[in-house]
Amino acid sequence: MLHLPKDDPAIARLIEKEEKRIETTLDLIAAENHVPLSILEAMGSILNTKTIEGYPGNRFHAGCRYVDEIERLAISRAKLLFGAEYANVQPHSGTSANLAVFFSVLELEDKVLAMSLPHGGHLSHGHRASLTSKCFTFQHYEVDRETERIDYESVRSIAEEFRPKMIVVGASSYPRLIDYEKMAHIAEDISAYLFTDMAHIGGLVAAKVIPSPVPFSDFVSFTCYKTMMGGRGGVILCKHRYGSKIDRAVFPGCQGTSAVNLIAAKAIIFKLAQDPQFIEIQKRTVADAVSLANELAARGYRIVTGGTENHQVIVDLGSKGIIGEIGEDTLESVGIITNRNVIPRDVQTRGTVSGLRLGTAAVSARGMGPGEMKEIAELIDEALINVNRKNVLDQVAQEVAALCRKFPVYG
């Protein structure tokens, strides 16, 4: 930073502190990752100054010659990477992308079937706190109480009775693979659109580490800053016949000018995602999640669904008599960054949050593997069983810092 320290020393100092925090802590938040420096450069570039409305070749401002090329590159790379017929790279976020999908083919109060939030869904999938619940009529399916996995026959039964116009697939805290083909058959049998939100698993899908929803879905949305390892912002993939509807729903329907710097960042990560290094990180991300889940289970923690098949490990801290908030705060105090999360069993006790959602994407990006997952599990356990013993927590914090030094983010 050459100019910020002079223009605003307070902000400059806070950015420096945040950079140090990232380097000296273990990021196990499933919705975060470490971004390549080339993407940070693009996001902080001169592209921030350009205003665009509309689409390449049909803008409402002049001076778009080069940013049109950038957006076209992002679109073509997204289609190639995911094997999609159509792509829109303008959404500001995953939720913005989801709103555009809903409004592209649905009318107000149309019926939508989606996954329940405590059972793994997302706020934007019709939770009462979301604007989506005020626009459309949602019903939610839940996971099986015993297996904590999607019961496809139950989903079919609900769909046949509710008759939604759209079925939403995808989750923010579901550690298992989803059978998109089964969901597509359910949607097809009731003449419903199938919309998959793969915000969390976009990078894993791009690397072909896990199955893709694209061949089976009418619409797919994702964000670029989770497993995808890119900058902020959302993307919509869809069948070609819905392309014009999606474009109108994004602009002018849901947003105005788009952030060119973020569109450039999307183009970059779509290119980098074709490299062997990216694919290897995605493979390691899943392997590390399996290792971390097994190591925590071996220490007596109940793992929701009994394991994982993606980057997430959902831990039931209630099995150890710990509430989610205490777990999150305790781990942050030693430099392990996580987030508390509702789990299916919490539904039975309103207001309870006994889960901890862990993600391995960021530590895998740092180069950590099974050996480090064992060490991290030991550090998590040591901290959580010694919540009130400052001397033990101080020792754990030192060990966390030492591990971080061995695997620098940008070192």
N, C-alpha and C positions, 0 to 999 in steps of 0.2 A: 504494500500500500504506500504510494508515493504522495498522494494529495490529501487523503482523509485525515491523517494525524494533524495536519495543519488546519483543515476546514472544520473538523469536529473531533477533537481529542477524546471526548467522552465516549463516542461511538467507536472510535478506533480502539480504545482500550478494551471495551466490551467484546469486540470482535476478536481481539488477541486472546482474551480470556476464554472465549468460546472455542477457539482453535486449540488452546492448551487443554481444555476440558475434553475435547474429542480425542486428542492424542493420548491422554492419560486415563481414559475410562474404557470399559468394555461395553460396546453398544449392542445390547440384546433386544432392542425394540424391533419388532417384526416389520414395522412400517418405515424403517430407516435403512440407510446404506451409506457407503463412502463413495463420493463422486470423483470420476477422473478429472485431473486438472484441466484437461482440454475443454471439458464441459463448463467448469467454473469460469474459464476464460471467455467462452461464448456467452455465458449468462451475464458477465460483467462488461460486455463489449459495447461498441457504438450502436449495435442493433437496438439497444434500449430506447433510442431516440426516434425510431421510425413508427409512425402511426399507420396501421392498415385496417381497413374494413372491406369485407367482401373476400373474394378468392382470387388466386393467381390469374391474371389476364382480365379480371373484372373487378377492379378495386374502385373505391370511392375517394381515393386520394392519389395524387400523382407521385412520381418518384419511387415506384415500386419495382423497378427493373430487376434489381438484385435480390430483394427479399422475395419476389415471386419465384426466382430460381431456388432460393433456400427452401421455401415451402414445398415446391414441386419435388425437390430432393427428399425431403422428409416423408412426403406421401409415397413416393415410389419405393423408398427403402422400407417403410412400414409394411407395404403390401408384399414386397419380396420376402421380408423376414418372417412374416406370419402366414404367408400364402393366402392373403385376403383379396377379395375382389375390389374393395373400396376402402378408403381411409380418410378420416378427417383429423388433422393434427392441431386444431386450434383450441380445444377446450382448456380453460384455465386450470382445471383440477379434475380429479376422478368424479367428484360429485357433480360438477358442471357437465361432464360427459354423460353421466347417468340421467340428469335432467333432460338433456337434449335427446337422448334415446327415448325416454318416456314421451316427451312432447312431439316427437317426430311422427308417431303413428297412433297415439292414444288421444282420446277426448277426455275432458274433465269428467271425473267420477267413474271412468272405466275401471274394470276389475283387474287387479294384478295379484299374482301369487308369488311370494318371496320367502326367503329363509328368515326365521325369527332371530332378532338381535342376540338374545342370551344364548341361543343355540348356534351362533356363529355368523349370522348375517351382518349387514351394515346399516348404519343410520339412514342412509339415503334409499334404502330398500323399504320405505314405508313405515319407519318407526314413528311413533306419535310425536316425537320432538322434531321431526323433519318436515319441511315444506311438502315433500312428496305425499305424506299422509293426508294433507289438506286438499290435495288436488285429485287424488285417485283413491279408489276403494281397495284397500289392501287386505289380504288374508295371509297368514304366515304358517308355513310348515315347520315342524320341529324335528330334531333328531330322535332316534330311538332312545328311550330312557336307560336301557341296559348297555347297549353298544356305544351310544353317543355318536352314532353314524347316521347318515341319511337313509331313511327307509323309503325306497323308491315306490313300493306298492302303496304306502301311506300317502305319498305325494300324489300318486295317480288317483287315489280315492278322493282326496281333497279337491284335486283339479276337476275331476268329473262332476263333482257336486257343485263346486263354486263357479265353474265355467269362466275362468279369467280370460281376458284378451291377451295377456302377456304373462309368461312365467319367467321369473328372475332366478338365475343360478349364480353361485359364487358367494364368497364369504370373506369376512375380515378376521375370523378366528376359528378356522376349521382345518385341522392338520392332516386331513385325508384327501385322497384323490376323489374327484367327482366323475361319475359316469355320464358324460355329456350325451352320449348316444341314447341312453335310456331316457334322459330328460327330453331329448329331441322327439322321441317317439310319443312321450306323454303330451307334449305340446302339439305335435302334429295331429294326434287323435282327437283333440278338442279344438283344433283350428286356432291355436294361440301362437303368438310370437314367442321365440325363445331368445332371451337376452342374458348373456353371461358377463358378469363383472369379475374380471381376473386381475384386479388392481394389485393384489399381493403377489401373484405368481407369474406375472408377465415375463420376467427374466428367465424363469425356469421353463416356460413354454417356448420362448424365443430360442433357447439353447436345445430344445427338444429333449429335455431331461424328464419332463412329465408330458402327458397327453395334452393336445391342443383342443380348445373348444371351438375354434374357428370353423372347421368343416361342418359342425352340427348346429351352429347358432345363426340366427338372423342378424343379431347385433352382438358385438363384444366391446367392452370398454376396459381400459387399464390406465394405470399411472406409470410414470417413468422413473420414480425416485425410490422405489422399494427394491425388490429383487432385480428390477431392470437396470439399476445402478446409474440412472441418468439424472437430469434436472427435474424441476417441478413441472406439473402439468399433466393433462389427460389426453387420451387418444380414443377414437371410436373406429372400429372396423365393422364392416357390414357387407351384406350381399349387395351387388351392384344396383339392383332394382330399388334399393332404399337410399341410395347415395344422395339424390337431390333432396329428399325429405330430411335426411340428417344434416346436410349443409344448411338448409333453411332454418332448422331447429337450433343449430349452433349460432349462426348469424343470419338474420338479425334476431332470431327467436330468444336465445338465452344470454347472449353477451354481445358487446360491441367490439371495439378494437382488440386484437389479439397481441400477445407478447411475442415479438419476432425473435428476441433473444432466446426464449424458451422453445420456440419452434426449431431454431438452429440447434439447440441442445438435444432436442429429440432426434433430429437428423443424425447428429454425431453418434448418439448411443445406438441407433439402429445400424450404423456402420460398424461400430466396435463390437456389437453383439454377434457379428459374423466371424469374429476372430477366435482362434483356439483358446486364447487366454480367458476370454469371457465365458466360453463354454465350460472350461475347466473349473472356473469359480462357481458356476451354477451347479455342476456335479458335486463339488466339494460342499456347497451349501446344504444340499439334501443329505449327503453322507454325515456331515457334522450334526445336523438336526437329529438324525437317527442315533448317533453316538451320544449326544447330550441327553436325549430322552432316556436311553438305556442306562446311562450313568446316574441320572437322578432317580430313576425307578429302583436301581440297585441300592440307593440310599433311603428307600422307604417312601418316596414321593409318588402319589398317584398321578399318572399321566392320563389326561382326558383322551378318550378313545383307545387308550392302551399303547399309543405310539404316534408315529408321524410318517407321512409320505411326501412332505414338502419342506418348507423352511421353518415351519412353526412347531413349537413345543408348548402345549397348554398344560400348566401344572395346577393341580388342585391342592392349594395350600391348606384347605380345610382338613385334608387327611393328616396334617401335622398340627392341627389346632391353631393355625395362623390365618389372619385375615389378609386380604390382598393388599390393602393400604400399608399395613405394617411391613409386609414382605417387600413391597416396592421401596418404601422409605429406607428400610434397613440396608437393602442392597445398594441403593444410591449412595448411602453414607460410606460405603467401602469402594465405590467406583464401578459398580455393576449396574448398568442402566436398563430398566425393564418397564413394563406397565401392567398394573392390575387389570383384571378383565373378568367380566361375568362369565360363568360357565353354566351348562345346562342345569346342573343340580341347584344352582342359586335361585332358579325360578320358584322353587318350593318355599323359599324363605325370602320374602320381598325385602329389597334393600341390601341384601348380602352380596358382597363381591369377594369371593374366595379364590379366584383364579389368578394366575400370573401367566401372561403371554410372553413367550420368549421367541426370538427369531435369530437365526444364525447367519443371515446374509452379510451383515457388516463384519463380523469376526472372520468369516470365511474369506471375505474380500481382503482382509489383512494377511491372509495366508495361513491361518490357524487350521489345524486338522484334529484327528481323533485324540491325540495326546493332550492337546490343549482343551478339548471338550471335557476330558476327564478332570483336568485341573480346574476348569471353570465350575464343574459340578461340585467338586470338593469345596471350592471357595464359597459357592452359593450355600451349600449345606452348613458349612462352618459359621457363616454369618447368621443364617436363619435360626440356628439352634443356640446362638449366643447373643440374642438380641440386646440383652441388658449388660453385657460384659464388654466394656469399652476397650480393655486391653486386648481382647481377642479380636474385636472389630478393627482395631488399629493395625494388628498384625496382618489380618486379611487384606486391608487396604494397601499395605506395603507389597504384598504378594501380587495383588491386582496391578499395581503400578509397574512392578518388575516385568510382568507378563506383557503389558502394553509396550514397554520399552523394547522388548524382543521383536515385536511386530508393529513397527510404526505405520501410521496411515499414509503419511506423505513424506516419510523419512528418506 
